[in-house]
Amino acid sequence: MTVLGVLTISAGCVKHGEDQGELALDNSFKEVMAFDASPAVTGIRSAYYRSPDRYTKWLSFTCSDPTLLMAIRKLDADRPKESGFIYLHGGDSPGDRDGTRPEEPLWWKRPEAPGKMEQVTIGQSQPNQPSVVTDIWIDERNHAVYVRRIEFN
């Protein structure tokens, strides 16, 4: 097989892009957050990256409703977890500009967020199901929320 053939096959296994349009963005919000966006949620952005070993979804939005922000902080209490599932995350927060993850959307690498944000990490692992990790960063000063959800195949 030629190098071009290998590149074509490899490229066919990876899909990435950004969701556009109000319906697609609302659906992405629900997929990641597990509830519908309220009228207090505005400025939704969503991007995805699918490879053979994982599916990653990035989401950002603004929210000025303190009640909704409190509900977001408590999401990890409502999701099933299996003990022993550990996910080590590092410099994957919004604004991390080290350039090692080219699949991240530009708006994730360069958000107008402070260097320090509150972080909530939700790890889920169920028998015979893909493991899922959701990291949520809350910038309460700017009413911004950044979310990265990774589903490991």
Long-range contacts (C-beta under 8 A, 24 or more apart in sequence): 13-51, 13-52, 14-49, 14-50, 14-51, 15-48, 15-49, 15-50, 16-47, 16-48, 16-49, 16-50, 16-103, 17-47, 17-48, 18-45, 18-46, 18-47, 18-48, 18-105, 19-46, 19-47, 19-48, 28-57, 28-59, 29-59, 29-61, 31-57, 31-149, 32-57, 32-59, 32-134, 32-147, 32-149, 33-59, 33-72, 33-75, 33-147, 34-75, 34-79, 37-61, 38-65, 38-68, 40-64, 40-65, 40-68, 41-68, 45-105, 45-107, 47-104, 47-105, 47-107, 47-108, 49-103, 49-104, 52-153, 53-152, 53-153, 54-150, 54-151, 54-152, 54-153, 55-150, 55-151, 55-153, 56-103, 56-148, 56-149, 56-150, 56-151, 57-147, 57-148, 57-149, 58-104, 58-105, 58-108, 58-146, 58-147, 58-148, 59-146, 59-147, 59-148, 59-149, 60-94, 60-107, 60-108, 60-111, 60-144, 60-145, 60-146, 60-147, 61-144, 61-145, 62-142, 62-143, 62-144, 62-145, 63-143, 63-144, 63-145, 64-143, 69-138, 69-140, 69-145, 72-120, 72-136, 72-138, 72-145, 73-118, 73-120, 73-138, 75-120, 75-122, 75-134, 75-136, 76-120, 76-121, 76-122, 79-122, 79-124, 80-124, 80-126, 81-122, 81-123, 81-124, 81-125, 82-124, 82-125, 82-126, 82-127, 84-125, 85-123, 85-124, 85-125, 85-131, 86-123, 87-121, 87-123, 87-131, 87-133, 89-121, 89-133, 89-135, 92-135, 92-148, 93-117, 93-119, 93-135, 93-137, 93-146, 94-137, 94-146, 108-146, 108-148, 111-144, 111-146, 112-142, 112-144, 113-137, 113-139, 113-142, 113-144, 113-146, 114-139, 114-141, 114-142, 117-146
